[in-house]
Amino acid sequence: MEINPAVTFKHDRSVMHAKRPKVLIVGAGLGGLALGMIFEKSDTPYEIFERAQEVKPLGSAVSLTGASAPLFKQLGIYDEFHALSRALAVVQVVTAPELEPAFMVKGSENPVKRYGAETRLIPRPTLYDLLMRQVPKERIHLGKKVLSTHQGGNGVLIRCADGSEYEGDILVGSDGAYSAVRQNLYAQLKKENKLPASDELPLPFLNVCLVGQTRPLTHEEFPDLAKAECQFKNILAKDKPYAWLTFTTEQSTVCFAIFQYLTAETSKDNDAFKNSEWGNEAALAMCEEVRDFPIVSGGEKQLTLGDLFDWTPKELISKVMLEEKIFKTWSDCRTVLMGDACHKLNPSGGEGGNNALHDAVVLANYIHALPDHPVAEEIDAAFQAYRTERIPWVEASFATSQAFRNMVDSNMKAKITRYLMKNIPGWVSGMVERRVLSNRPQVYFLPRDETPCEMAPAPQPSLNLKRPDSEKQQQSIKDNAGEEGTSRPI
């Protein structure tokens, strides 16, 4: 396949054998796996490429609201997800070192009745295992670190560090905050003077975070595990630039996340270019800094973060940066970004997982609705429609995540935010919740989730898509001026 043919050609679908565009997905994270799961239910050919040699059970926990339940129901995995997770109805905020209750952030009393499903918390490794099992192993290629990408009028090409090359029709960058796909795309757009100045700036980050999950514990070791609902404790330090979270899981483990709020000086010690992939030594060093911080276990014995660290395999504790940015450029030609690659949210608001899933739904809809043998212009138009549909929801989630991040900091803005959250009228919090949970996107080409609920979902443009009839499309598009295949230099 020529990525950049020297001459243009007449793109006549009437003489072509029906062929669906092949999708190359870079990154086997939450978004990439969700996209693969959706394509597995269709006739869209796809391959997933993951830089890691193996998928390690790293991370803490993911909270998914009822807004993501329709997708899991459409894919037939909601019951298993429900069995592996715990309902999350209340976030309890306390202050340290006294561990005095400050206030609670509550959802609606009956979310299933209102929205069709409740918010549930699941350990990140458990969620990834569930999603990985939905994608055939032969579709996921591990140890494929992408070095370069190329695109043109006829297709896309990726080159990996092991010397292998792969060709396709569409390239999806789902490879995280430091996406190789985005870096290659932006480098090309910069050469063409098409990259907005803000997209050239490095990813800003104000926090670093230590995450992990203990081994299964007994109720005697951690009494809160005996409670059916997830016990989510958000602990704020009065005199330290830290906040830490603990969550109980259905697996009788305790997940944790410790946030350090950086100053101009401490940011130098956590430089993004030096530490985008911290090793285990950096994680363990941070463990020593915070191991005496107290936690709430539900029992009389006073536990600390050190107890959680001692109950956790050391190789499963990791340190990560918490970047925050929405990029303006999400796509060009045959390449498109999703998830953290185009919008990185602070995890304090718990919106990252939901947005990755919603990206997958909407992007899959627009790709599935493409005609056979789509030209670059048709693909690019679909990607623009995908961004147009998603960007208002992403911006709203970004604002929410920043509000929660501000709440747990130690500055005056944080104190004001906490005061507002503590005293916010019920009708205001209800309005915010309804707006967020009204966005319940579904895959248009799978049987609809018809779970009855009081609140109808917000309009979803991609739910009304339909793939052109192959015979009719050949006749109606054949003479369209847009069918002149144009190639672009790479």
C-alpha positions as CSV (number, residue, x, y, z in Angstrom):
1,M,0.0,0.0,0.0
2,E,1.3,3.4,-0.9
3,I,0.8,5.9,1.9
4,N,1.6,8.9,-0.4
5,P,1.0,8.1,-4.1
6,A,2.7,10.5,-6.5
7,V,-0.4,11.0,-8.6
8,T,-4.1,11.4,-7.7
9,F,-6.6,8.8,-8.7
10,K,-10.3,8.5,-9.4
11,H,-11.8,7.0,-6.2
12,D,-14.6,5.0,-7.9
13,R,-16.4,2.9,-5.3
14,S,-18.6,1.3,-8.0
15,V,-15.7,-0.9,-9.3
16,M,-14.3,-1.7,-5.8
17,H,-14.9,-4.8,-3.7
18,A,-16.6,-3.7,-0.5
19,K,-13.9,-3.1,2.1
20,R,-14.3,-1.7,5.6
21,P,-11.5,0.7,6.8
22,K,-9.0,-1.0,9.0
23,V,-8.3,0.7,12.3
24,L,-4.9,0.7,14.1
25,I,-5.4,1.5,17.8
26,V,-2.3,2.5,19.7
27,G,-2.6,2.0,23.4
28,A,-4.4,-0.8,25.3
29,G,-5.7,1.4,28.1
30,L,-9.3,1.8,29.1
31,G,-10.3,3.8,26.0
32,G,-8.3,1.6,23.5
33,L,-9.8,-1.6,24.9
34,A,-13.3,-0.2,24.9
35,L,-13.0,0.8,21.3
36,G,-11.7,-2.7,20.5
37,M,-14.6,-4.3,22.4
38,I,-17.1,-2.2,20.3
39,F,-15.4,-3.0,17.0
40,E,-15.5,-6.7,18.0
41,K,-19.3,-6.5,17.8
42,S,-19.1,-5.1,14.3
43,D,-17.5,-5.8,10.9
44,T,-14.8,-3.2,11.5
45,P,-11.3,-4.7,11.3
46,Y,-8.9,-3.5,14.0
47,E,-5.6,-4.2,15.7
48,I,-4.4,-2.9,19.1
49,F,-0.8,-2.1,19.8
50,E,0.5,-1.7,23.3
51,R,4.1,-0.6,24.2
52,A,4.3,-2.6,27.4
53,Q,5.6,-6.2,27.2
54,E,2.9,-7.3,29.7
55,V,-0.2,-5.7,31.3
56,K,0.7,-5.2,34.9
57,P,-2.0,-4.9,37.6
58,L,-1.0,-1.4,38.5
59,G,-3.1,1.5,39.7
60,S,-5.8,2.2,42.3
61,A,-9.5,2.3,41.5
62,V,-11.9,3.6,38.9
63,S,-15.3,5.1,39.6
64,L,-17.8,4.7,36.7
65,T,-21.1,6.6,37.0
66,G,-24.4,5.4,35.6
67,A,-23.5,7.4,32.5
68,S,-21.2,4.6,31.4
69,A,-23.6,1.7,32.3
70,P,-25.5,1.7,28.9
71,L,-22.2,0.8,27.0
72,F,-21.5,-2.1,29.3
73,K,-25.2,-3.3,29.0
74,Q,-24.9,-3.1,25.2
75,L,-21.8,-5.2,25.3
76,G,-23.3,-7.7,27.7
77,I,-20.8,-7.3,30.5
78,Y,-22.7,-5.1,32.9
79,D,-23.8,-7.9,35.2
80,E,-20.2,-9.1,35.6
81,F,-19.0,-5.5,36.1
82,H,-21.7,-5.1,38.8
83,A,-20.5,-8.2,40.6
84,L,-16.9,-7.0,40.6
85,S,-17.6,-3.5,41.8
86,R,-19.2,-1.8,44.8
87,A,-21.8,1.0,44.9
88,L,-20.4,4.4,45.6
89,A,-22.9,6.8,47.1
90,V,-21.0,9.0,49.4
91,V,-17.5,10.6,49.5
92,Q,-16.6,11.3,53.2
93,V,-14.2,14.2,53.7
94,V,-12.2,14.3,56.9
95,T,-9.3,16.4,58.1
96,A,-6.0,15.2,59.4
97,P,-4.3,14.7,61.8
98,E,-7.3,14.6,64.0
99,L,-9.4,12.7,61.4
100,E,-12.4,15.0,62.2
101,P,-15.4,14.7,59.8
102,A,-15.6,17.8,57.6
103,F,-18.5,17.1,55.2
104,M,-19.9,14.6,52.8
105,V,-20.5,14.7,49.0
106,K,-23.6,12.7,48.3
107,G,-25.3,11.6,45.1
108,S,-29.1,11.2,44.6
109,E,-30.9,8.8,46.9
110,N,-32.1,6.5,44.1
111,P,-29.7,6.8,41.1
112,V,-31.0,3.6,39.5
113,K,-34.5,4.9,39.4
114,R,-33.4,8.3,38.2
115,Y,-30.6,7.4,35.7
116,G,-30.9,3.6,35.1
117,A,-27.7,2.8,37.1
118,E,-25.6,3.9,40.1
119,T,-22.0,5.0,40.4
120,R,-19.8,2.0,41.2
121,L,-16.1,1.7,42.1
122,I,-13.9,-1.1,40.8
123,P,-10.1,-1.7,41.2
124,R,-8.4,-0.6,38.0
125,P,-6.6,-3.9,37.5
126,T,-9.9,-5.8,37.9
127,L,-11.6,-3.5,35.3
128,Y,-8.7,-4.0,32.9
129,D,-8.9,-7.8,33.3
130,L,-12.6,-7.7,32.5
131,L,-12.1,-5.6,29.4
132,M,-9.1,-7.6,28.2
133,R,-11.2,-10.7,28.2
134,Q,-13.6,-9.2,25.7
135,V,-10.9,-8.7,23.1
136,P,-9.4,-11.7,21.3
137,K,-5.7,-12.1,22.3
138,E,-4.6,-12.1,18.7
139,R,-6.0,-8.6,18.3
140,I,-3.7,-7.2,21.0
141,H,0.0,-6.9,20.2
142,L,2.2,-6.3,23.2
143,G,5.7,-4.9,23.2
144,K,4.9,-2.5,20.3
145,K,6.4,0.8,21.2
146,V,5.5,3.2,18.3
147,L,8.3,5.4,17.1
148,S,6.8,7.0,14.0
149,T,3.5,7.3,12.2
150,H,2.7,8.3,8.7
151,Q,-0.5,9.1,6.9
152,G,-1.6,10.2,3.4
153,G,-4.4,9.9,0.9
154,N,-4.3,6.1,0.8
155,G,-3.7,5.1,4.4
156,V,-1.6,5.1,7.6
157,L,1.6,3.4,8.6
158,I,3.1,2.9,12.1
159,R,6.7,1.9,12.7
160,C,7.6,0.2,16.1
161,A,10.9,0.1,18.0
162,D,11.3,-3.7,17.3
163,G,11.4,-2.9,13.5
164,S,7.9,-4.0,12.7
165,E,5.6,-2.0,10.5
166,Y,1.8,-2.0,10.3
167,E,-0.6,-0.5,7.7
168,G,-4.2,0.5,7.9
169,D,-6.8,3.1,6.9
170,I,-7.3,4.9,10.3
171,L,-5.0,5.5,13.2
172,V,-6.3,6.0,16.7
173,G,-4.0,7.4,19.4
174,S,-5.2,6.1,22.7
175,D,-1.8,6.0,24.2
176,G,-2.0,8.3,27.2
177,A,-0.9,11.8,28.2
178,Y,2.5,11.5,26.4
179,S,1.0,9.9,23.3
180,A,3.5,9.0,20.6
181,V,0.7,9.3,18.1
182,R,0.0,12.8,19.1
183,Q,3.6,13.8,19.1
184,N,4.1,12.5,15.6
185,L,0.8,14.2,14.4
186,Y,1.7,17.5,16.0
187,A,5.2,17.4,14.5
188,Q,3.8,17.2,11.0
189,L,1.1,19.8,11.7
190,K,3.8,22.2,13.0
191,K,5.8,21.8,9.8
192,E,2.7,22.7,7.9
193,N,2.0,25.7,10.3
194,K,-1.4,24.2,11.2
195,L,-0.7,23.5,14.9
196,P,-2.3,26.0,17.4
197,A,0.3,27.6,19.7
198,S,-1.4,26.2,22.8
199,D,-0.9,22.7,21.6
200,E,2.8,23.2,21.4
201,L,3.1,23.9,25.1
202,P,4.2,21.1,27.5
203,L,1.6,19.3,29.6
204,P,1.2,21.3,32.9
205,F,1.0,19.4,36.1
206,L,0.5,20.6,39.7
207,N,0.5,17.2,41.5
208,V,2.1,13.8,41.7
209,C,0.3,10.8,43.0
210,L,1.1,7.5,44.7
211,V,-1.3,4.7,43.9
212,G,-1.8,1.0,44.8
213,Q,-4.0,-1.7,46.1
214,T,-3.5,-4.0,49.1
215,R,-3.8,-7.7,49.2
216,P,-7.2,-9.0,50.3
217,L,-7.7,-8.1,54.0
218,T,-9.9,-9.4,56.7
219,H,-12.7,-7.4,58.4
220,E,-10.6,-7.5,61.6
221,E,-7.6,-5.9,59.7
222,F,-9.8,-3.2,58.1
223,P,-13.4,-3.1,59.6
224,D,-14.9,-0.9,56.9
225,L,-14.6,-3.8,54.4
226,A,-17.6,-5.3,56.2
227,K,-19.9,-2.6,54.8
228,A,-21.7,-3.4,51.6
229,E,-21.1,0.0,50.0
230,C,-17.7,1.4,49.0
231,Q,-16.2,3.4,51.9
232,F,-14.6,6.3,50.1
233,K,-12.5,8.5,52.5
234,N,-10.9,11.7,51.3
235,I,-8.4,12.9,54.0
236,L,-7.2,16.5,53.9
237,A,-4.0,17.6,55.7
238,K,-4.2,20.9,57.6
239,D,-0.5,21.5,57.6
240,K,1.0,19.5,54.7
241,P,0.7,19.8,50.9
242,Y,-1.0,16.4,50.7
243,A,-4.4,14.7,50.5
244,W,-5.0,11.0,50.5
245,L,-7.9,8.8,49.5
246,T,-8.8,5.2,50.5
247,F,-11.6,3.1,48.9
248,T,-12.9,-0.4,49.9
249,T,-13.5,-2.9,47.1
250,E,-15.6,-5.9,46.4
251,Q,-12.4,-8.0,46.4
252,S,-11.8,-7.1,50.1
253,T,-8.8,-4.9,49.2
254,V,-8.2,-1.3,50.0
255,C,-7.2,1.0,47.1
256,F,-5.3,4.2,47.9
257,A,-4.1,7.4,46.2
258,I,-1.9,10.0,47.8
259,F,-1.7,13.4,46.2
260,Q,1.3,15.8,46.7
261,Y,0.6,19.4,45.7
262,L,3.7,20.9,44.1
263,T,5.3,24.3,44.6
264,A,7.6,25.9,42.0
265,E,10.5,24.4,43.9
266,T,9.2,20.9,44.3
267,S,8.1,20.8,40.7
268,K,11.8,20.9,39.7
269,D,12.2,17.6,41.6
270,N,9.3,16.1,39.6
271,D,10.2,17.3,36.2
272,A,7.9,15.8,33.6
273,F,10.6,15.1,31.1
274,K,12.8,13.3,33.6
275,N,10.1,11.4,35.4
276,S,7.3,10.6,33.0
277,E,7.9,7.0,33.8
278,W,9.1,6.7,37.4
279,G,10.5,3.5,38.5
280,N,9.7,1.6,41.7
281,E,12.4,3.3,43.6
282,A,10.7,6.7,43.3
283,A,7.4,5.2,44.4
284,L,9.0,3.6,47.5
285,A,10.8,6.8,48.4
286,M,7.4,8.6,48.4
287,C,6.0,5.8,50.6
288,E,8.6,6.6,53.2
289,E,7.6,10.3,53.1
290,V,4.0,9.7,53.9
291,R,3.8,6.4,55.7
292,D,2.9,8.0,59.0
293,F,-0.2,9.8,57.7
294,P,-3.3,8.5,59.5
295,I,-6.3,6.8,57.8
296,V,-9.8,5.9,58.7
297,S,-10.4,2.1,58.8
298,G,-13.7,1.9,60.7
299,G,-12.1,0.3,63.8
300,E,-10.6,1.4,67.1
301,K,-7.0,0.7,66.1
302,Q,-5.3,3.7,64.5
303,L,-3.9,2.8,61.1
304,T,-1.7,4.7,58.9
305,L,-0.8,4.7,55.2
306,G,2.2,2.7,56.3
307,D,-0.1,-0.2,57.2
308,L,-1.6,-0.1,53.7
309,F,1.9,-0.1,52.1
310,D,2.9,-3.1,54.2
311,W,-0.1,-4.9,53.0
312,T,0.6,-4.1,49.3
313,P,3.2,-5.9,47.1
314,K,5.9,-3.3,46.6
315,E,6.1,-3.8,42.8
316,L,2.4,-2.9,42.6
317,I,2.8,0.6,44.1
318,S,3.4,3.3,41.4
319,K,4.0,7.0,41.3
320,V,2.4,9.0,38.5
321,M,2.1,12.6,37.4
322,L,-1.3,14.3,37.3
323,E,-1.3,16.4,34.2
324,E,-4.3,18.6,33.2
325,K,-5.0,19.8,29.7
326,I,-7.5,19.8,26.9
327,F,-5.8,19.9,23.5
328,K,-7.4,21.9,20.7
329,T,-6.3,19.5,17.9
330,W,-7.8,16.0,18.1
331,S,-7.4,14.8,14.6
332,D,-6.1,15.4,11.1
333,C,-6.5,13.5,7.9
334,R,-6.7,9.8,8.9
335,T,-5.3,10.2,12.5
336,V,-7.5,10.8,15.6
337,L,-6.8,11.0,19.3
338,M,-9.0,9.9,22.3
339,G,-8.8,9.7,26.1
340,D,-5.8,11.1,27.8
341,A,-4.1,11.7,24.5
342,C,-6.3,14.7,23.8
343,H,-7.8,15.6,27.2
344,K,-6.0,14.8,30.4
345,L,-8.1,15.3,33.5
346,N,-7.1,15.4,37.1
347,P,-8.4,12.2,38.8
348,S,-9.8,14.0,41.8
349,G,-13.1,14.4,40.0
350,G,-13.3,10.8,39.0
351,E,-14.2,11.7,35.4
352,G,-11.3,10.2,33.5
353,G,-12.7,6.7,33.1
354,N,-16.1,7.8,32.1
355,N,-14.7,10.1,29.4
356,A,-12.5,7.5,28.0
357,L,-15.5,5.2,27.5
358,H,-17.6,7.9,26.1
359,D,-14.9,8.8,23.6
360,A,-14.9,5.2,22.5
361,V,-18.6,5.1,22.0
362,V,-18.8,8.3,19.9
363,L,-15.7,7.6,17.9
364,A,-16.8,4.0,17.1
365,N,-20.2,5.4,15.9
366,Y,-18.6,7.8,13.4
367,I,-16.1,5.2,12.1
368,H,-18.7,2.6,11.7
369,A,-20.9,5.0,9.7
370,L,-18.2,5.6,7.1
371,P,-18.9,4.2,3.7
372,D,-16.8,1.4,2.2
373,H,-13.4,2.6,1.0
374,P,-13.7,6.1,2.6
375,V,-11.4,8.8,1.3
376,A,-9.3,10.9,3.7
377,E,-11.8,13.8,3.4
378,E,-14.7,11.6,4.6
379,I,-12.6,10.3,7.5
380,D,-11.4,13.7,8.5
381,A,-15.0,15.0,8.5
382,A,-16.1,12.1,10.7
383,F,-13.3,12.9,13.2
384,Q,-14.3,16.6,13.3
385,A,-17.9,15.6,14.1
386,Y,-16.6,13.3,16.9
387,R,-14.8,16.2,18.5
388,T,-17.7,18.5,18.1
389,E,-20.0,16.0,19.9
390,R,-17.5,15.3,22.7
391,I,-15.9,18.6,23.5
392,P,-18.7,20.2,25.5
393,W,-18.9,17.2,27.8
394,V,-15.1,17.0,28.1
395,E,-14.9,20.7,29.1
396,A,-17.6,20.2,31.7
397,S,-15.7,17.2,33.2
398,F,-12.5,19.2,33.1
399,A,-14.2,21.9,35.2
400,T,-15.5,19.3,37.7
401,S,-12.1,17.7,38.1
402,Q,-10.5,21.1,38.7
403,A,-13.1,21.9,41.4
404,F,-12.4,18.7,43.2
405,R,-8.6,19.2,42.8
406,N,-8.9,22.6,44.3
407,M,-11.0,21.3,47.2
408,V,-8.2,19.0,48.5
409,D,-5.4,21.5,48.2
410,S,-4.1,23.5,51.2
411,N,-4.4,27.1,49.8
412,M,-7.1,29.7,50.2
413,K,-8.9,28.7,47.0
414,A,-9.2,25.2,48.5
415,K,-10.7,26.5,51.6
416,I,-13.3,28.5,49.7
417,T,-14.1,25.5,47.5
418,R,-14.6,23.3,50.5
419,Y,-16.9,25.9,52.1
420,L,-19.0,26.1,48.9
421,M,-19.2,22.3,48.6
422,K,-20.2,22.0,52.3
423,N,-22.9,24.6,52.0
424,I,-24.1,24.1,48.5
425,P,-27.9,23.9,48.2
426,G,-29.4,20.6,47.4
427,W,-31.1,21.9,44.3
428,V,-27.8,23.2,42.9
429,S,-26.0,19.9,43.5
430,G,-29.0,18.1,41.9
431,M,-28.8,20.3,38.9
432,V,-25.1,19.6,38.4
433,E,-25.7,15.8,38.8
434,R,-28.5,15.8,36.3
435,R,-26.4,17.6,33.8
436,V,-23.5,15.2,34.1
437,L,-25.6,12.0,34.2
438,S,-27.8,13.1,31.3
439,N,-24.9,12.2,29.0
440,R,-25.3,8.5,28.5
441,P,-24.0,7.7,25.0
442,Q,-24.8,4.5,23.3
443,V,-23.5,2.6,20.3
444,Y,-25.9,3.2,17.4
445,F,-25.4,-0.2,15.7
446,L,-25.9,-2.4,18.8
447,P,-29.3,-3.1,20.4
448,R,-30.2,-0.1,22.6
449,D,-30.2,-0.2,26.3
450,E,-33.8,0.4,27.2
451,T,-33.5,0.4,31.0
452,P,-36.4,2.5,32.3
453,C,-35.5,5.6,34.3
454,E,-37.0,9.0,35.2
455,M,-34.4,11.1,33.3
456,A,-34.1,10.9,29.6
457,P,-30.6,11.0,28.2
458,A,-29.3,14.2,26.5
459,P,-29.4,14.3,22.7
460,Q,-26.6,12.3,21.1
461,P,-26.0,13.2,17.4
462,S,-24.0,10.0,16.7
463,L,-26.9,7.8,17.8
464,N,-28.7,8.9,14.7
465,L,-26.0,7.8,12.3
466,K,-26.5,5.2,9.6
467,R,-24.0,3.7,7.3
468,P,-24.7,4.4,3.6
469,D,-26.2,1.6,1.7
470,S,-23.4,0.2,-0.4
471,E,-25.2,0.1,-3.7
472,K,-26.8,3.5,-3.3
473,Q,-23.6,5.1,-2.0
474,Q,-21.7,4.0,-5.1
475,Q,-24.2,5.8,-7.3
476,S,-24.7,8.9,-5.2
477,I,-21.1,9.5,-4.3
478,K,-19.5,8.4,-7.5
479,D,-19.5,11.8,-9.2
480,N,-18.9,13.8,-6.0
481,A,-16.0,16.2,-6.3
482,G,-14.7,15.1,-2.9
483,E,-13.9,11.7,-4.4
484,E,-10.8,12.9,-6.2
485,G,-8.2,11.2,-4.1
486,T,-5.7,13.8,-2.9
487,S,-2.5,12.9,-1.3
488,R,-0.5,15.0,1.2
489,P,3.3,15.0,1.6
490,I,4.7,13.3,4.7
